[in-house]
């Protein structure tokens, strides 16, 4: 049976209870996932638990860019620019189907944040620090060239533009592929498993008492070291450990809105000024364009972060202000997402001034916590944590582990030589699905989501006898995500494995009942359970479009 499957949960739970791990990671976002892969690939015994679904917190709510942090140049944070710039290229190499080259235009407007001289120098420094090569190197455009690239820009106040390369991703998919790769190195990984309290021996943390969300069954996980990578919930775990002293988290909320592409038909990603002095992204993606983000302090319920009407109007106004021919209204919003950034609190700094650097805290009882950081830097954050654990293991147990391997480990869904070979593969897939009435966009969606694992989905598609081809492909996707990606609920499927709730909302409205029935039959749900998950999905759908 596939190791990373919903149906393998009881076996994983059994193994977890009978093993003492070198490292137990609490938190199944990109940070925890990165640590699991790094540690397991160096030869450590690894367990990871997540209280909800993988990537259900911050790691499915970002701007979905693997980007080099141009704005950190403004804060003279050259180290961060160099690190994330270099990482960008590495992550693209490890998963070119998932980390996709995307041109970015930065309009230079009268009275804007960036002047042409500063932008030219800044992007040049960016190219050098991030070792950017070939076509990806920055170009400076005059007003006429900028309008050719992006006719929607405001001609009357436009002075030109910077034109450079970034990478677009699906943060939740990246997290899941890193976790699946870790599981290939024998990491034991479970979602829907809550850490209730820590286990201590001789005043050291040596594991956690946990509860399975579905069965309510509690058990112990023993480990030599425990890493708290719980994102916005890091301080909760530090509190349970009585070690929430010194630096603490400062949560800020970021909101993104999604509209049909024809409502905001930008030709490539745009990074633009908003009147309050901040900057914002508008990013085309398949049938939609999404834009964001806000950056406001947040002190409410971390398990239920919502887009407010104030957030939505702020973003809509910013877009209408930058693009004179665009007149978005609330009714154009197809979907939205709101997430939290777990930043490190700094006295006297506003939400958008806080550093995006990660910090590591080690408590007196040896609980290791990590917070802050960026999606792009996940691999380096993992390296720092695993280096600490490896040193501690060497000192205490005289055990040696391999040096870091992750720069060379191709993520699940590969290997592809480069982005060109991804495009060739999309063509192959299109040829295979075209006779059933599917489009090139459908082929592109499958490959950008699943890479070469698309083969498994299409083989399953061929075996099924559902007459509606769209539904048949959905069935094949559901089968794949349950069997290979530990999907447990329809919401996991629509939100975090396929991104449909954000990027193809009409397909969710059309097929939600079909998908719920498919889940119900695979999992033998009774009426009450089916209704529960139906309601859960409806609530999530409503949250993406109803703003208070």
C-alpha positions as CSV (number, residue, x, y, z in Angstrom):
1,X,0.0,0.0,0.0
2,X,1.2,3.5,-0.7
3,X,2.9,5.0,2.3
4,X,1.4,8.5,2.0
5,X,-2.3,7.5,1.9
6,X,-5.4,8.2,3.9
7,X,-5.9,4.4,4.1
8,X,-2.4,3.9,5.6
9,X,-3.0,6.2,8.6
10,X,-3.6,3.3,11.1
11,X,-0.2,1.8,10.0
12,X,1.6,5.1,10.4
13,X,0.0,5.7,13.8
14,X,1.2,2.2,14.9
15,X,4.7,2.8,13.7
16,X,4.8,6.3,15.3
17,X,3.9,4.8,18.7
18,X,6.5,2.1,18.5
19,X,9.5,4.3,17.5
20,X,11.7,6.7,19.3
21,X,12.4,9.4,16.7
22,X,15.5,11.6,16.4
23,X,13.2,14.5,15.7
24,X,9.5,15.2,16.0
25,X,8.2,18.2,14.0
26,X,5.0,19.9,15.0
27,X,3.5,21.8,12.0
28,X,2.8,20.7,8.5
29,X,3.3,23.9,6.6
30,X,6.3,24.6,4.3
31,X,8.7,25.1,7.2
32,X,7.9,21.8,8.9
33,X,7.8,20.0,5.5
34,X,11.3,21.4,4.6
35,X,12.7,20.3,8.0
36,X,11.2,16.8,7.6
37,X,12.8,16.3,4.1
38,X,16.2,17.8,5.2
39,X,16.4,15.6,8.4
40,X,15.1,12.4,6.8
41,X,17.4,12.7,3.8
42,X,20.4,13.1,6.2
43,X,19.5,9.8,7.9
44,X,17.5,11.0,10.9
45,X,14.4,9.2,12.1
46,X,11.6,11.8,11.5
47,X,8.0,12.2,12.6
48,X,5.8,15.1,11.6
49,X,2.3,16.0,12.8
50,X,-0.2,18.7,11.7
51,X,-3.3,19.5,13.6
52,X,-5.4,20.3,10.5
53,X,-4.5,19.5,6.9
54,X,-1.1,20.1,5.5
55,X,-0.5,23.7,4.4
56,X,-3.8,24.7,5.9
57,X,-2.4,27.8,7.7
58,X,0.0,30.3,6.2
59,X,1.4,27.9,3.6
60,X,-1.8,28.0,1.4
61,X,-2.4,31.7,1.8
62,X,0.7,33.4,0.5
63,X,1.0,35.5,-2.7
64,X,2.1,32.1,-4.3
65,X,5.4,33.5,-5.6
66,X,8.9,32.1,-5.1
67,X,10.4,35.6,-5.4
68,X,13.7,37.2,-4.7
69,X,12.4,39.9,-2.3
70,X,13.1,43.0,-4.3
71,X,11.5,45.1,-1.6
72,X,14.1,44.0,0.9
73,X,16.7,46.1,-1.1
74,X,14.7,49.1,0.1
75,X,15.4,48.0,3.6
76,X,19.1,47.4,2.7
77,X,18.6,43.7,3.7
78,X,21.2,42.4,1.1
79,X,21.7,39.1,3.0
80,X,18.0,38.3,2.7
81,X,17.9,39.2,-1.0
82,X,21.0,37.1,-1.7
83,X,19.6,34.1,0.2
84,X,16.1,34.1,-1.3
85,X,17.4,35.0,-4.7
86,X,19.7,32.0,-4.8
87,X,17.0,29.7,-3.3
88,X,14.6,30.8,-6.0
89,X,16.8,29.2,-8.7
90,X,17.3,26.0,-6.6
91,X,13.6,25.4,-6.0
92,X,12.9,26.0,-9.7
93,X,15.5,23.4,-10.6
94,X,14.0,20.9,-8.1
95,X,10.4,21.3,-9.3
96,X,10.2,23.3,-12.6
97,X,6.6,22.1,-13.1
98,X,5.6,23.7,-9.9
99,X,7.8,26.8,-9.7
100,X,7.1,28.5,-13.0
101,X,9.1,31.4,-14.6
102,X,6.9,34.5,-14.6
103,X,7.8,37.9,-16.0
104,X,7.1,40.8,-13.6
105,X,6.7,44.4,-14.6
106,X,7.3,47.2,-12.2
107,X,5.7,50.4,-13.4
108,X,7.6,53.6,-12.6
109,X,5.0,56.3,-11.9
110,X,5.3,60.0,-11.0
111,X,5.6,60.2,-7.2
112,X,5.8,56.4,-6.9
113,X,8.0,54.3,-4.5
114,X,10.7,53.5,-7.1
115,X,12.4,56.1,-9.4
116,X,14.0,54.9,-12.6
117,X,17.6,55.3,-11.3
118,X,16.9,53.4,-8.0
119,X,15.0,50.7,-9.8
120,X,17.7,50.2,-12.4
121,X,20.4,50.0,-9.8
122,X,18.2,47.9,-7.5
123,X,17.3,45.3,-10.2
124,X,21.0,45.2,-11.2
125,X,22.0,44.5,-7.6
126,X,19.2,41.9,-7.5
127,X,20.5,40.2,-10.7
128,X,24.0,40.0,-9.2
129,X,23.0,38.9,-5.7
130,X,20.5,36.3,-7.0
131,X,22.9,35.1,-9.8
132,X,20.2,35.8,-12.5
133,X,21.2,34.6,-16.0
134,X,20.2,35.0,-19.6
135,X,16.7,36.1,-20.5
136,X,15.8,36.5,-16.9
137,X,18.1,39.5,-16.5
138,X,16.3,42.8,-15.8
139,X,15.5,45.2,-18.6
140,X,14.6,48.8,-18.2
141,X,11.7,49.9,-20.4
142,X,10.8,53.4,-21.5
143,X,7.2,54.6,-21.4
144,X,6.3,53.3,-24.9
145,X,7.8,49.9,-24.3
146,X,6.1,49.6,-20.9
147,X,2.7,50.3,-22.5
148,X,3.4,47.7,-25.2
149,X,4.1,45.1,-22.6
150,X,1.1,46.2,-20.4
151,X,-1.5,48.4,-22.1
152,X,-3.5,48.7,-18.9
153,X,-0.9,50.9,-17.2
154,X,-1.7,54.6,-16.5
155,X,-0.3,56.4,-19.5
156,X,-0.6,59.9,-18.0
157,X,1.6,59.3,-15.0
158,X,3.8,56.5,-16.4
159,X,7.6,57.1,-16.8
160,X,8.7,53.6,-17.8
161,X,9.1,50.3,-16.1
162,X,11.5,47.6,-14.8
163,X,11.0,44.2,-16.4
164,X,12.4,41.2,-14.6
165,X,11.8,37.5,-13.8
166,X,10.1,35.9,-10.8
167,X,8.6,32.5,-10.2
168,X,5.0,31.6,-9.6
169,X,4.0,28.6,-7.6
170,X,1.1,26.9,-5.7
171,X,2.3,27.1,-2.1
172,X,0.1,24.3,-0.8
173,X,1.2,22.0,-3.7
174,X,4.8,22.8,-3.0
175,X,4.3,21.9,0.7
176,X,2.6,18.6,-0.2
177,X,5.3,17.5,-2.7
178,X,8.1,18.3,-0.2
179,X,6.2,16.2,2.4
180,X,5.7,13.3,-0.1
181,X,9.4,13.4,-0.9
182,X,10.2,13.3,2.8
183,X,8.0,10.3,3.2
184,X,10.0,8.5,0.5
185,X,13.0,9.0,2.9
186,X,10.9,7.2,5.5
187,X,9.6,10.2,7.5
188,X,6.4,9.3,9.3
189,X,3.9,12.0,8.5
190,X,0.3,12.6,9.7
191,X,-2.2,15.4,9.2
192,X,-5.3,15.9,11.5
193,X,-3.2,15.0,14.6
194,X,-3.1,17.6,17.4
195,X,-0.2,18.1,19.9
196,X,-1.9,18.4,23.3
197,X,1.1,18.6,25.6
198,X,4.8,17.9,25.8
199,X,6.4,14.9,27.5
200,X,9.3,15.6,29.8
201,X,12.2,13.5,31.2
202,X,14.9,15.1,33.4
203,X,13.5,18.6,32.6
204,X,13.9,18.0,28.8
205,X,11.2,17.7,26.2
206,X,11.2,14.1,24.9
207,X,8.0,14.0,22.8
208,X,4.4,14.9,22.8
209,X,1.0,13.6,23.7
210,X,-1.2,13.8,20.6
211,X,-4.8,13.2,19.6
212,X,-6.1,11.9,16.2
213,X,-8.8,14.4,15.1
214,X,-11.0,11.7,13.4
215,X,-10.9,8.9,16.1
216,X,-10.3,11.1,19.1
217,X,-7.7,8.5,20.1
218,X,-4.7,9.8,22.1
219,X,-1.2,8.4,22.1
220,X,2.5,9.4,22.8
221,X,5.2,10.2,20.3
222,X,8.7,9.9,21.7
223,X,11.6,11.9,20.2
224,X,15.1,13.0,21.2
225,X,14.3,16.5,19.9
226,X,11.0,18.3,19.3
227,X,10.8,21.1,16.7
228,X,7.9,23.6,16.9
229,X,7.3,24.8,13.4
230,X,3.6,25.7,13.9
231,X,3.7,29.1,12.1
232,X,1.1,31.4,13.7
233,X,0.6,28.9,16.5
234,X,4.3,28.8,17.5
235,X,3.7,30.9,20.6
236,X,0.8,28.7,21.8
237,X,3.2,25.7,21.9
238,X,5.9,27.9,23.6
239,X,3.2,28.8,26.2
240,X,2.4,25.1,26.8
241,X,6.2,24.6,27.3
242,X,6.3,27.7,29.7
243,X,8.9,29.2,27.5
244,X,7.2,32.1,25.9
245,X,9.7,34.7,27.1
246,X,11.8,37.3,25.2
247,X,10.9,37.6,21.6
248,X,7.3,36.9,20.6
249,X,5.3,36.6,17.4
250,X,3.6,39.5,15.8
251,X,0.8,38.3,13.4
252,X,-0.2,40.3,10.4
253,X,-3.0,39.4,8.0
254,X,-2.6,39.3,4.2
255,X,-5.7,39.1,1.9
256,X,-5.8,38.3,-1.8
257,X,-8.8,38.6,-4.1
258,X,-9.5,36.6,-7.3
259,X,-11.4,37.9,-10.3
260,X,-12.1,36.4,-13.8
261,X,-9.2,37.1,-16.1
262,X,-11.3,39.2,-18.4
263,X,-12.1,41.6,-15.5
264,X,-8.3,42.3,-15.0
265,X,-6.6,41.1,-18.2
266,X,-2.9,41.9,-17.3
267,X,-0.5,40.4,-19.7
268,X,2.0,39.4,-17.0
269,X,2.5,39.9,-13.3
270,X,2.5,43.6,-12.2
271,X,4.1,44.9,-9.0
272,X,2.7,48.3,-8.4
273,X,2.3,51.3,-6.1
274,X,-0.8,51.9,-4.0
275,X,-1.6,55.4,-2.7
276,X,-0.7,54.6,1.0
277,X,2.9,54.0,0.0
278,X,2.8,50.2,0.0
279,X,3.2,47.9,-3.1
280,X,1.0,45.2,-4.4
281,X,0.9,42.3,-6.9
282,X,-1.6,41.5,-9.7
283,X,-0.9,38.1,-11.1
284,X,-2.6,36.3,-14.1
285,X,-3.2,32.6,-13.5
286,X,-5.2,30.5,-16.0
287,X,-8.8,31.7,-16.1
288,X,-8.3,34.3,-13.3
289,X,-6.2,37.2,-12.1
290,X,-5.5,37.5,-8.4
291,X,-4.2,40.5,-6.5
292,X,-3.0,41.4,-3.1
293,X,-1.9,41.8,-0.4
294,X,-3.0,43.7,2.7
295,X,-0.7,43.9,5.7
296,X,-2.6,44.6,8.9
297,X,-2.1,43.6,12.5
298,X,-4.1,40.6,13.6
299,X,-5.2,39.6,17.1
300,X,-8.4,37.5,16.5
301,X,-9.1,33.8,16.1
302,X,-6.1,32.2,14.3
303,X,-8.2,29.2,13.3
304,X,-10.7,31.4,11.4
305,X,-9.1,34.2,9.4
306,X,-11.6,36.0,7.2
307,X,-11.5,38.6,4.5
308,X,-13.4,41.7,5.7
309,X,-15.3,44.2,3.5
310,X,-12.6,46.8,4.5
311,X,-9.9,44.5,3.1
312,X,-11.7,43.8,-0.1
313,X,-12.5,47.5,-0.8
314,X,-8.9,48.5,0.0
315,X,-7.6,46.0,-2.7
316,X,-10.2,46.8,-5.3
317,X,-9.6,50.6,-4.9
318,X,-5.8,50.0,-5.3
319,X,-6.3,48.1,-8.6
320,X,-8.8,50.7,-9.9
321,X,-6.4,53.4,-9.0
322,X,-3.4,51.9,-10.9
323,X,-5.3,50.7,-14.0
324,X,-7.5,53.6,-15.4
325,X,-9.5,51.3,-17.7
326,X,-10.4,48.8,-14.9
327,X,-13.5,49.3,-12.8
328,X,-13.7,46.4,-10.4
329,X,-16.5,46.1,-7.9
330,X,-17.3,43.7,-5.0
331,X,-19.5,41.7,-7.4
332,X,-16.5,40.8,-9.6
333,X,-14.8,38.9,-6.8
334,X,-14.9,35.2,-7.6
335,X,-12.9,34.0,-4.5
336,X,-10.5,35.3,-1.9
337,X,-8.1,34.0,0.8
338,X,-6.8,35.5,4.0
339,X,-3.8,34.2,5.9
340,X,-1.4,35.2,8.7
341,X,2.3,36.0,8.6
342,X,4.0,34.8,11.8
343,X,6.6,37.7,12.0
344,X,8.8,38.5,15.0
345,X,7.6,41.5,17.0
346,X,9.8,44.6,17.0
347,X,8.8,47.5,19.2
348,X,7.7,50.6,17.3
349,X,7.5,49.0,13.8
350,X,4.4,48.9,11.7
351,X,3.0,45.7,10.2
352,X,4.7,46.2,6.8
353,X,8.0,47.3,8.3
354,X,8.6,44.1,10.3
355,X,11.5,41.9,9.1
356,X,10.7,38.7,7.2
357,X,13.8,37.0,8.6
358,X,13.3,33.8,10.5
359,X,14.3,33.3,14.2
360,X,15.1,30.2,16.2
361,X,14.4,29.9,19.9
362,X,15.6,27.0,22.1
363,X,13.9,26.8,25.5
364,X,15.5,25.6,28.8
365,X,13.8,22.3,28.2
366,X,15.3,22.1,24.8
367,X,12.1,22.7,22.7
368,X,13.4,24.1,19.4
369,X,11.0,26.7,17.8
370,X,11.3,28.5,14.5
371,X,9.2,31.4,13.3
372,X,9.2,34.2,10.7
373,X,10.8,33.6,7.3
374,X,9.4,33.3,3.8
375,X,8.1,30.6,1.5
376,X,11.1,31.1,-0.8
377,X,13.6,30.5,2.0
378,X,12.0,27.3,3.4
379,X,15.0,25.1,2.4
380,X,17.6,27.3,4.2
381,X,15.4,27.6,7.3
382,X,15.2,23.8,7.4
383,X,19.0,23.5,7.0
384,X,19.5,25.8,10.0
385,X,17.2,23.7,12.2
386,X,18.6,20.4,11.1
387,X,22.2,21.6,11.6
388,X,21.3,22.5,15.2
389,X,19.7,19.1,15.8
390,X,22.7,17.3,14.2
391,X,25.2,19.2,16.4
392,X,23.1,18.3,19.6
393,X,22.9,14.7,18.5
394,X,26.7,14.5,17.9
395,X,27.4,16.0,21.4
396,X,24.9,13.9,23.3
397,X,24.9,10.6,21.4
398,X,28.1,10.8,19.3
399,X,26.0,10.1,16.2
400,X,27.0,11.5,12.8
401,X,24.5,12.4,10.1
402,X,25.1,13.3,6.4
403,X,25.5,16.9,5.4
404,X,22.6,18.6,3.7
405,X,21.3,16.9,0.6
406,X,18.2,18.9,-0.4
407,X,19.8,21.1,-3.0
408,X,19.9,18.0,-5.3
409,X,16.7,16.2,-4.2
410,X,14.1,16.4,-7.0
411,X,10.6,16.8,-5.6
412,X,7.8,14.3,-6.2
413,X,6.3,15.1,-9.6
414,X,9.7,15.3,-11.3
415,X,12.2,14.9,-12.7
416,X,12.1,17.5,-15.5
417,X,15.3,18.8,-17.0
418,X,14.1,22.4,-17.2
419,X,10.9,24.4,-17.9
420,X,11.2,23.6,-21.6
421,X,10.7,19.9,-20.9
422,X,7.7,20.8,-18.7
423,X,6.1,22.5,-21.7
424,X,6.8,19.5,-24.0
425,X,5.2,17.3,-21.4
426,X,2.1,19.5,-21.3
427,X,1.8,19.1,-25.1
428,X,2.0,15.3,-24.6
429,X,-0.7,15.3,-22.0
430,X,-2.9,17.6,-24.2
431,X,-2.6,15.1,-27.1
432,X,-3.8,12.4,-24.7
433,X,-6.8,14.2,-23.3
434,X,-7.9,16.3,-26.4
435,X,-10.1,13.5,-27.8
436,X,-12.3,13.8,-24.7
437,X,-12.9,17.5,-25.3
438,X,-10.3,18.8,-22.8
439,X,-8.3,22.0,-23.6
440,X,-4.7,22.9,-23.4
441,X,-5.5,24.8,-20.2
442,X,-6.7,21.5,-18.7
443,X,-3.4,19.8,-19.6
444,X,-1.5,22.8,-18.2
445,X,-3.4,22.6,-14.9
446,X,-2.7,18.8,-14.5
447,X,1.0,19.2,-15.2
448,X,1.5,22.3,-13.1
449,X,-0.3,20.6,-10.2
450,X,1.0,17.0,-10.4
451,X,4.0,17.0,-12.8
452,X,4.7,13.5,-14.1
453,X,2.3,12.0,-11.6
454,X,-0.3,13.1,-14.2
455,X,0.4,9.7,-15.8
456,X,-1.1,7.9,-12.8
457,X,-4.2,10.1,-12.9
458,X,-4.7,9.6,-16.7
459,X,-4.2,5.8,-16.4
460,X,-6.9,5.8,-13.7
461,X,-9.1,8.0,-16.0
462,X,-8.8,5.3,-18.7
463,X,-9.9,2.6,-16.2
464,X,-13.1,4.4,-15.0
465,X,-16.4,4.2,-16.8
466,X,-18.0,7.5,-15.7
467,X,-19.6,8.9,-18.9
468,X,-19.2,12.6,-18.1
469,X,-15.5,13.1,-18.9
470,X,-15.0,16.1,-16.6
471,X,-16.4,14.0,-13.7
472,X,-14.3,11.1,-14.7
473,X,-11.1,13.2,-14.6
474,X,-12.2,14.5,-11.2
475,X,-12.7,10.9,-9.9
476,X,-9.2,10.1,-11.1
477,X,-7.8,13.1,-9.3
478,X,-9.7,12.3,-6.1
479,X,-8.4,8.7,-6.2
480,X,-4.9,10.0,-6.7
481,X,-5.0,12.6,-3.9
482,X,-6.5,10.1,-1.4
483,X,-4.1,7.3,-2.3
484,X,-0.9,9.4,-2.7
485,X,-1.5,12.7,-0.9
486,X,-3.3,11.9,2.3
487,X,-6.4,13.8,1.4
488,X,-9.1,13.3,4.1
489,X,-11.9,15.6,3.2
490,X,-13.5,17.3,0.2
491,X,-12.2,20.7,1.5
492,X,-8.6,19.3,1.5
493,X,-9.2,18.3,-2.2
494,X,-10.8,21.6,-3.4
495,X,-8.6,24.0,-1.5
496,X,-5.1,22.6,-1.0
497,X,-4.5,19.7,-3.5
498,X,-6.1,21.3,-6.5
499,X,-6.4,25.0,-5.7
500,X,-9.8,24.9,-7.5
501,X,-11.6,26.9,-4.7
502,X,-9.3,29.8,-5.4
503,X,-8.5,29.5,-9.1
504,X,-11.5,27.7,-10.7
505,X,-14.4,28.5,-8.4
506,X,-17.1,27.8,-11.1
507,X,-15.9,24.2,-11.3
508,X,-16.3,23.8,-7.5
509,X,-19.9,25.1,-7.7
510,X,-20.6,22.7,-10.6
511,X,-19.0,19.6,-9.1
512,X,-19.1,19.9,-5.3
513,X,-22.1,17.5,-4.9
514,X,-20.5,14.9,-7.2
515,X,-17.2,15.2,-5.3
516,X,-18.9,14.8,-1.9
517,X,-20.8,11.7,-3.0
518,X,-17.5,10.3,-4.4
519,X,-15.8,10.8,-1.1
520,X,-18.8,9.4,0.8
521,X,-18.6,6.1,-1.2
522,X,-14.8,5.8,-0.9
523,X,-14.9,6.3,2.8
524,X,-18.2,4.6,3.6
525,X,-19.6,7.7,5.3
526,X,-23.0,7.6,6.8
527,X,-25.6,10.4,6.1
528,X,-24.5,12.4,9.1
529,X,-20.8,12.4,8.3
530,X,-21.5,13.2,4.6
531,X,-23.6,16.2,5.8
532,X,-20.9,17.3,8.1
533,X,-18.3,17.5,5.3
534,X,-20.8,19.0,2.9
535,X,-21.4,21.8,5.5
536,X,-17.6,22.2,6.1
537,X,-17.1,22.8,2.3
538,X,-20.1,25.2,2.0
539,X,-18.7,27.2,4.9
540,X,-15.3,27.5,3.2
541,X,-16.9,28.5,-0.1
542,X,-18.9,31.2,1.7
543,X,-15.9,32.5,3.4
544,X,-14.2,33.1,0.1
545,X,-17.0,35.4,-1.2
546,X,-18.9,36.8,1.7
547,X,-17.2,39.7,3.4
548,X,-18.4,41.2,6.6
